[in-house]
Amino acid sequence: MAITKTTTIKTAEIMFLTSEEKADAMIQVRLLDTWDDPDDGDLPIQKMRKFNISRGDDISSYPQFIQDLSTWLWGS
């Protein structure tokens, strides 16, 4: 079999840095990547990633939920 990668959202927090206005907020995201192959005894391997997303950042590579959250927070 082939190695498969799965990405799971562990946390998505809206953080207000300078004011309580949506425009000034950022989203802190923690993603857990898991690589697995049921035929390989050395797998799965997991890696946690953390990102800070600000208004105007390119979010096209993030999971759909994060894109939806960004759209809700800052608009399209």
N, C-alpha and C positions, 0 to 999 in steps of 0.2 A: 504494500500500500504506500501511498504518498503521505508526506508530512502535511498536516493541516494546521493553519494558524487561526485562532479564534481570539477576538478582542472583546473584552467585557468592560463596561463602564462600572467602576467601583464607587466613585464619588463625582459629583458635579455641584460645586458650590458657587453661589453668586456672592461676590465680595464687593462692598462699597468702600472705595479708597478715600476719596476726598469729600464726597457728599452722599446723600441718599438718593440722588438722581440716577435713573437707569443709564443715562449716557456716560456717567462716571464709573460705572460698575465694570468688573471683569469676572470671567468665569474660570474657576480653577477646576481642572479635570484630572482625575486619576484613572488611567486605563490599565487593565491587566491583559497582557498578551500571553497566550498559551500555544505552544507548538507541540503537536502530538502525532504519534503513529502507533496504533495498537500492536504492531508487529515489532516495535523497538522497545526493549526493556529499559533503555536509558531515558526514555521520554515519559511523561511530559516535562517540558522546560517552561518556566514562567518568568516574565519580566514585567515589572511595574513601571509605568511612565507617568510623569506629571507635567501638565502644561498650564500656562496662564493664557487665556484668550481675552483680547481686548477688542473693543469696537473697531471694525474695519479690517480685522485680521482675516486671512483666507482660511475658511473652515471646511472647505470642500472635502478634505481627506478625513475628517472626523466622522464618527458614527452619526446616523440620522437624528438620533435624540439630541445630540449636542448641537447640530445644525438647527433643529426646531427650537431648542432653548435659546439659542443666539437670536433667531428671528423674533421670538417672543420678547426678548429683552431689548433688542436694539432696532427691530424692524428688518426689512429685507435688504 
